[in-house]
């Protein structure tokens, strides 16, 4: 039963840390260009002729 007293705050803390990291990524524009990554895969810029 004492383990729950340690694991519950740790789990909540890690969950909040993940949530804040996700919100920071949204705010900093990490997900703003969803089409660019899909089109970048198809480009052959690195192939020399």
Secondary structure, 3 states (H helix, E strand, C coil): CHHHHHHHHHHHHHHHHHHHHHHHHHHCCCCCCHHHHHHHHHCCCCCCC
